[in-house]
Amino acid sequence: APRSFIVDWDPLAQESVWEVETAGMFDRSGLLATGGGLVITGSGTGYLRAYNDQSGDLLHEIEVKASMVAAPATYTVNGEQYIAVMAGLGGGIFTYAPDPKSAAYQYGNDGRIIAFKLDGGAMPPREPLPPDPPFPEPPPLEASDETVALGANLFMQSCGTCHVNAQRGYPPDLRRLTPERHALFADIVLKGLLRPLAMPQWDDVYNEEEVAAIHAYLISIAWDAYRAQQQN
């Protein structure tokens, strides 16, 4: 299985001095190296950690209950040093929380800046998210298998980068469209009905028949999810 590490690399010797394995291939946030001999980083599982820069030994960790991918920064105010980090998953590959063990999956992915200092107060409490609501019953699937297959291909070409249709994804899970959104699907895609919510219009790329095929594909996978839910 893919793995991820923090590596102290010696560029002259072309070898690793020390390595620390992280929680998985998606647990790979930025690093801060300080003049005081610390390497500080956040984790996808929700911990801010400080390592010894010579040995890689873990010196201290704080449970933040938020996934972190940005590099921490350090600064001083009135002679007092702080470490701040932008908490939350983001970027091209993080359109959903890929690991159910991640803090983003368990506690949500609201972006926030968190600052720390010596003898600072305790982290504010965060409660786990409630269970996901059940999948609603989709509308009838009236399209042919060929149309659904066309829609799947078009969706993967243009839509699937953002809409991964996974539990607790950040772009909406289109398997959970409401009856109102199903009814307005063509207007959303072709006329930009949801442009204020950052959903662009695609009338310069797709025509009505192709959008109907994409919609049919989404209804198909919505039925897959709905039926699987009924069996549990």
C-alpha positions as CSV (number, residue, x, y, z in Angstrom):
1,A,0.0,0.0,0.0
2,P,1.2,3.6,-0.6
3,R,3.0,5.1,2.4
4,S,4.2,8.6,3.3
5,F,7.1,9.8,5.4
6,I,8.8,12.9,6.9
7,V,12.4,12.6,5.7
8,D,15.5,14.5,6.8
9,W,17.5,14.3,3.6
10,D,21.3,15.0,3.4
11,P,21.8,16.4,-0.1
12,L,25.6,16.0,0.1
13,A,25.6,12.3,1.1
14,Q,22.4,11.7,-0.9
15,E,20.8,9.7,1.9
16,S,18.2,9.9,4.6
17,V,19.4,10.9,8.1
18,W,16.1,10.0,9.7
19,E,12.5,9.2,8.7
20,V,9.1,9.3,10.4
21,E,6.2,7.5,8.9
22,T,3.0,9.4,8.8
23,A,-0.6,8.0,8.9
24,G,-0.8,7.3,5.2
25,M,-0.2,8.6,1.7
26,F,-2.7,11.5,2.2
27,D,-1.0,12.5,5.5
28,R,1.6,14.9,4.1
29,S,1.4,18.4,5.4
30,G,4.0,21.2,5.1
31,L,6.9,21.5,7.5
32,L,8.4,24.4,9.6
33,A,12.0,24.1,10.6
34,T,13.1,26.5,13.4
35,G,16.4,27.9,14.5
36,G,15.9,26.2,17.8
37,G,16.2,22.7,16.4
38,L,12.5,21.8,15.9
39,V,10.6,20.4,12.9
40,I,6.9,21.3,13.3
41,T,4.1,19.9,11.2
42,G,0.4,19.1,11.3
43,S,-1.2,15.8,10.5
44,G,-4.2,14.6,8.7
45,T,-5.3,12.8,11.9
46,G,-5.5,16.2,13.7
47,Y,-2.2,16.6,15.7
48,L,0.3,19.4,15.6
49,R,3.7,17.7,16.3
50,A,7.2,18.9,17.1
51,Y,10.2,16.7,16.3
52,N,13.9,17.0,17.1
53,D,15.6,18.1,13.9
54,Q,18.7,16.0,14.5
55,S,17.1,12.7,15.5
56,G,13.5,12.8,14.4
57,D,12.3,12.0,17.9
58,L,8.8,13.3,18.7
59,L,9.1,15.9,21.4
60,H,5.6,17.2,21.8
61,E,2.1,16.9,20.2
62,I,-1.1,18.8,20.6
63,E,-4.5,17.3,19.5
64,V,-6.1,19.9,17.3
65,K,-9.0,17.7,16.0
66,A,-8.6,19.3,12.5
67,S,-6.6,18.0,9.6
68,M,-3.7,20.1,8.4
69,V,-2.0,20.3,5.1
70,A,-0.5,23.8,5.1
71,A,2.9,24.4,6.6
72,P,3.0,26.1,10.0
73,A,4.5,29.5,10.4
74,T,6.2,31.2,13.3
75,Y,6.3,34.9,14.4
76,T,6.7,37.0,17.5
77,V,4.5,39.7,19.0
78,N,5.9,41.8,21.8
79,G,8.8,39.4,22.2
80,E,6.5,36.3,22.5
81,Q,6.8,33.6,19.9
82,Y,3.8,32.0,18.3
83,I,3.3,29.1,15.9
84,A,0.2,29.4,13.6
85,V,-1.2,27.0,11.0
86,M,-4.0,27.1,8.5
87,A,-6.1,24.1,9.5
88,G,-8.2,22.2,7.0
89,L,-7.6,20.0,4.0
90,G,-7.5,21.8,0.6
91,G,-5.8,21.8,-2.8
92,G,-6.3,19.8,-5.9
93,I,-6.3,16.3,-4.4
94,F,-8.3,17.1,-1.3
95,T,-11.9,17.3,-2.6
96,Y,-13.0,14.9,0.2
97,A,-11.5,13.4,3.3
98,P,-10.0,10.2,1.9
99,D,-9.4,8.5,5.2
100,P,-12.2,7.9,7.7
101,K,-9.6,8.1,10.5
102,S,-8.7,11.7,9.5
103,A,-9.9,14.6,11.6
104,A,-11.5,16.2,8.6
105,Y,-13.8,13.2,8.2
106,Q,-14.5,12.9,11.9
107,Y,-14.9,16.6,12.9
108,G,-15.4,18.4,9.6
109,N,-13.2,20.5,7.4
110,D,-14.0,24.0,8.2
111,G,-10.9,26.2,7.5
112,R,-9.5,28.1,10.4
113,I,-6.2,29.6,11.5
114,I,-5.0,28.2,14.9
115,A,-2.2,29.9,16.8
116,F,-0.1,28.4,19.7
117,K,2.3,29.7,22.2
118,L,4.1,28.4,25.3
119,D,1.7,28.2,28.3
120,G,-1.3,28.9,26.0
121,G,-4.8,27.8,26.8
122,A,-6.3,24.5,26.0
123,M,-7.7,23.7,22.6
124,P,-11.4,24.5,22.3
125,P,-13.5,21.3,22.3
126,R,-14.8,19.9,19.0
127,E,-17.5,17.3,18.8
128,P,-17.6,14.6,16.1
129,L,-19.9,15.1,13.2
130,P,-23.2,13.3,13.4
131,P,-23.7,10.2,11.1
132,D,-24.4,11.0,7.5
133,P,-28.1,11.2,6.6
134,P,-29.5,8.4,4.5
135,F,-29.5,8.6,0.8
136,P,-32.8,10.0,-0.5
137,E,-34.7,7.9,-3.0
138,P,-33.7,9.1,-6.5
139,P,-36.1,9.7,-9.4
140,P,-36.8,6.9,-11.8
141,L,-34.0,6.0,-14.2
142,E,-35.5,6.2,-17.7
143,A,-32.4,6.4,-19.8
144,S,-30.9,3.5,-21.7
145,D,-27.6,1.8,-20.6
146,E,-25.9,3.4,-23.6
147,T,-27.0,6.9,-22.4
148,V,-25.8,6.1,-18.9
149,A,-22.4,5.0,-20.2
150,L,-22.1,8.2,-22.3
151,G,-23.0,10.2,-19.2
152,A,-20.4,8.4,-17.1
153,N,-17.7,9.1,-19.7
154,L,-18.6,12.8,-19.9
155,F,-18.8,13.1,-16.1
156,M,-15.3,11.7,-15.7
157,Q,-14.0,14.0,-18.3
158,S,-15.2,17.3,-16.8
159,C,-17.1,16.8,-13.5
160,G,-15.4,14.1,-11.5
161,T,-12.3,16.1,-10.6
162,C,-14.4,18.2,-8.2
163,H,-17.5,16.0,-7.6
164,V,-15.9,12.8,-6.3
165,N,-19.3,11.8,-4.9
166,A,-17.8,10.5,-1.7
167,Q,-19.1,10.7,1.8
168,R,-18.2,14.0,3.4
169,G,-16.8,15.5,0.2
170,Y,-16.5,19.2,0.0
171,P,-18.1,19.8,-3.4
172,P,-21.6,18.4,-3.1
173,D,-22.2,14.6,-3.4
174,L,-24.4,14.5,-6.4
175,R,-25.9,11.2,-5.4
176,R,-27.8,13.2,-2.8
177,L,-29.5,15.7,-5.1
178,T,-32.9,16.9,-3.9
179,P,-35.9,16.6,-6.1
180,E,-35.7,20.3,-6.7
181,R,-32.1,20.1,-7.9
182,H,-32.9,17.1,-10.1
183,A,-35.6,19.2,-11.7
184,L,-33.2,22.1,-12.3
185,F,-30.2,20.0,-13.3
186,A,-30.1,21.2,-16.9
187,D,-30.4,24.9,-15.9
188,I,-27.7,24.5,-13.3
189,V,-25.2,23.0,-15.8
190,L,-26.1,24.9,-19.0
191,K,-27.4,28.2,-17.7
192,G,-25.2,28.7,-14.6
193,L,-28.1,28.8,-12.1
194,L,-25.6,28.1,-9.3
195,R,-22.8,30.4,-10.4
196,P,-23.0,32.4,-7.2
197,L,-22.1,29.1,-5.4
198,A,-19.1,28.6,-7.6
199,M,-20.7,26.1,-10.0
200,P,-19.8,27.3,-13.5
201,Q,-22.1,26.9,-16.5
202,W,-21.0,24.4,-19.3
203,D,-23.1,25.5,-22.3
204,D,-19.9,26.2,-24.2
205,V,-18.8,22.5,-23.7
206,Y,-22.0,20.4,-23.6
207,N,-25.4,20.4,-25.2
208,E,-28.7,19.4,-23.8
209,E,-28.5,15.8,-24.9
210,E,-25.1,15.4,-23.3
211,V,-26.2,17.0,-20.0
212,A,-29.2,14.7,-19.9
213,A,-26.8,11.8,-20.2
214,I,-24.7,13.1,-17.3
215,H,-27.9,13.5,-15.3
216,A,-28.9,9.9,-16.2
217,Y,-25.5,8.6,-14.9
218,L,-25.9,10.5,-11.7
219,I,-29.4,9.0,-11.2
220,S,-27.9,5.6,-11.8
221,I,-25.2,5.9,-9.2
222,A,-27.7,7.4,-6.8
223,W,-29.8,4.3,-7.2
224,D,-26.7,2.2,-6.5
225,A,-26.1,4.0,-3.3
226,Y,-29.7,3.9,-2.3
227,R,-30.1,0.2,-2.8
228,A,-26.8,-0.6,-1.0
229,Q,-28.1,1.4,1.9
230,Q,-31.4,-0.6,2.0
231,Q,-29.4,-3.8,2.4
232,N,-27.5,-2.7,5.5
